[in-house]
Amino acid sequence: MSTPAGNDYDRVAYPSMAHPQTFVDNLSVKGFLRGLNVAHPGSCRVLELGCGDGFNLAAMAALHPGSSYTGIDYAGEAITRGRAMMEDLGLKQVRLEQADIRKLDALSPSLGQFDYIMAHGVYSWVPEEVREALLATLGRLLAPHGIGFVSYLALPGAHLREMVRTIIRFHTRDTDNMEDKVEQARSVLKMISDGSMMPNHYTQWITDELKNIDTHMGSSLYHDELSSISAPLLFTDFLKHASQHGLEYLSEAECLTPVSRALSDTAREQLKPLESNRILLEQYLDFIEGRRFRQTLLCRPGLCRALDYTRLDELWIHCRCKRLNPDKLLTDEGTLDFEGLKKAELRAGTPATKAAMLVLAEHREEALPFPELLKAARARLLADKCEPAPDFDMELRMYFTRACVPGLVQFTWGPLSSAKEIPERPLAHPLARWGIAKGAPTGFSYGGSFVEVNGGLGKHLLSLLDGTRDHATLAAEMRRYLAQLHQEAKSNGETPTSPAPDDPALEQQLQRSLKGLAQLRLLRRS
Ligand SMILES: C[S@@+](CC[C@H](N)C(=O)[O-])C[C@H]1O[C@@H](n2cnc3c(N)ncnc32)[C@H](O)[C@@H]1O
């Protein structure tokens, strides 16, 4: 295959990121519950289109080394970087190819079919013929029970994003330099946000956009919001396009069922006639919520069924939430409230859901087999002298499939691979240790949440967690490192800012740090 011309992603590297919503664990569970005969994450074939340096595939391969992974991207620099990363990490099951999605035909015969194909952050940012080739590739290479993941900008919400894009692209039109463009983009939005003597909903909206954009890394702002191409579309138009390539809607990557966070009773009533048409319901929810981004799962026509609640018995459930009203009892009036990641909230209002959520909150660091949750919730109710209702099991099955939203409730095929307790000889996630050893950006995601380790001490500790050192050795090595930092500060005539090497609280601090890393899912079972 001829080498594609260099592109903007070679000039300005896109940040290395893992996206747990694209992981085969998530895709397989979504397909399984809707009747597909899915390939198990531990033995499947995965293709990622527009994979960048393959960091996402590396994170998946670290979880499921028995599967095989292929990544395609036309940014040569990213592929070279990614290949070196796979080599360093010993991930021989990840193959990265520099190729243009439009010209995959030449590569196709040797590619074979795939159980999972994902394209994250590509569809709406590439020319029309690439969008066409992307879905055609899915249509051609997806296995009969395979699942495709495509994310894209959705209308109507993306119109609002376009407004900001128009402003920042105009304002930065005369500069090519990434840092300058990003700085100017942020500053023009700040001027609008701060500049009006009569703030109105336009300036308020720009202020909110600025807050949002300020959380983006410069290079992703450059490639995403400042991109020369932006092609948002309606959810239903995306599905029309997918159907031209023999692909049908399965569900969203985040939710199994159409979910709206905030619907009035009147709106709920008005949307009732749409309940039998999941696709139209999704479309109208986009209108109501002003949705701007979708992560849609696709499969072969005729396979997607109504949710099969009995299949939950083959899965495990995990809910990393904390109670918001811990003094309330199961038998008290009103709801028991729980908070997951990113302030996602879950309310339990019935005896069955309250009991089940209490069980899950007690097991927040681990996954439970779903039938065990049903049993434990029933026992919990009986202990409080409440008789479970006849539809107890079904109520919980429906409640948890509705709550199956990132940061709240997650179904898995088995126990979580990250450690719940701190192991005797802690082992950090291989990508975390690799990132630190290589001075790569230390933001990554392992078990679901995005993690950034910025402090020097945290980074040094992570680099020591290779599964060979026990806690006493770790403490001794951290003391040696602190002594070195103090020595360096002294020779530079500076006052040391790190704790003293003989600080008696160091062991306790070490335990706290290890617990923090375990909670961030950065420690693996060795
Ligand atoms: C916004 S980045 C997304 C990277 C990664 N999927 C992620 O979400 O972190 C888009 C990627 O698509 C790649 N890309 C764009 N057009 C392509 C094409 N025609 N063929 C192959 N890759 C392409 C770019 O090189 C870039 O790495």
The ligand as an SDF file (V2000), in Angstrom:
LIG
                    3D

 27 29  0  0  0  0  0  0  0  0999 V2000
   -9.5030   12.8300   16.5550 C   0  0  0  0  0  0  0  0  0  0  0  0
   -8.3490   11.5690   16.2380 S   0  0  0  0  0  0  0  0  0  0  0  0
   -9.0110   10.2580   17.1880 C   0  0  0  0  0  0  0  0  0  0  0  0
   -7.9910    9.2830   17.6650 C   0  0  0  0  0  0  0  0  0  0  0  0
   -8.5460    8.1830   18.5840 C   0  0  0  0  0  0  0  0  0  0  0  0
   -9.5160    7.3660   17.8740 N   0  0  0  0  0  0  0  0  0  0  0  0
   -9.1480    8.7860   19.8140 C   0  0  0  0  0  0  0  0  0  0  0  0
  -10.3820    8.9410   19.8520 O   0  0  0  0  0  0  0  0  0  0  0  0
   -8.4110    9.0970   20.7760 O   0  0  0  0  0  0  0  0  0  0  0  0
   -8.7490   11.0680   14.5800 C   0  0  0  0  0  0  0  0  0  0  0  0
   -7.7750   10.0460   14.0230 C   0  0  0  0  0  0  0  0  0  0  0  0
   -8.2850    9.6050   12.7490 O   0  0  0  0  0  0  0  0  0  0  0  0
   -7.1990    9.4890   11.8300 C   0  0  0  0  0  0  0  0  0  0  0  0
   -7.6930    9.6020   10.4530 N   0  0  0  0  0  0  0  0  0  0  0  0
   -8.3200   10.6580    9.9000 C   0  0  0  0  0  0  0  0  0  0  0  0
   -8.6140   10.3970    8.5990 N   0  0  0  0  0  0  0  0  0  0  0  0
   -8.1550    9.1440    8.3470 C   0  0  0  0  0  0  0  0  0  0  0  0
   -8.1450    8.3060    7.1890 C   0  0  0  0  0  0  0  0  0  0  0  0
   -8.6570    8.7370    6.0290 N   0  0  0  0  0  0  0  0  0  0  0  0
   -7.6010    7.0830    7.2830 N   0  0  0  0  0  0  0  0  0  0  0  0
   -7.0590    6.6570    8.4480 C   0  0  0  0  0  0  0  0  0  0  0  0
   -7.0350    7.4000    9.5790 N   0  0  0  0  0  0  0  0  0  0  0  0
   -7.5680    8.6290    9.5280 C   0  0  0  0  0  0  0  0  0  0  0  0
   -6.2770   10.6330   12.2280 C   0  0  0  0  0  0  0  0  0  0  0  0
   -4.9530   10.4410   11.7710 O   0  0  0  0  0  0  0  0  0  0  0  0
   -6.4020   10.6070   13.7580 C   0  0  0  0  0  0  0  0  0  0  0  0
   -5.4320    9.7800   14.3510 O   0  0  0  0  0  0  0  0  0  0  0  0
  1  2  1  0
  2  3  1  0
  2 10  1  0
  3  4  1  0
  4  5  1  0
  5  6  1  0
  5  7  1  0
  7  8  2  0
  7  9  1  0
 10 11  1  0
 11 12  1  0
 11 26  1  0
 12 13  1  0
 13 14  1  0
 13 24  1  0
 14 15  1  0
 14 23  1  0
 15 16  2  0
 16 17  1  0
 17 18  1  0
 17 23  2  0
 18 19  1  0
 18 20  2  0
 20 21  1  0
 21 22  2  0
 22 23  1  0
 24 25  1  0
 24 26  1  0
 26 27  1  0
M  CHG  2   2   1   9  -1
M  END
$$$$
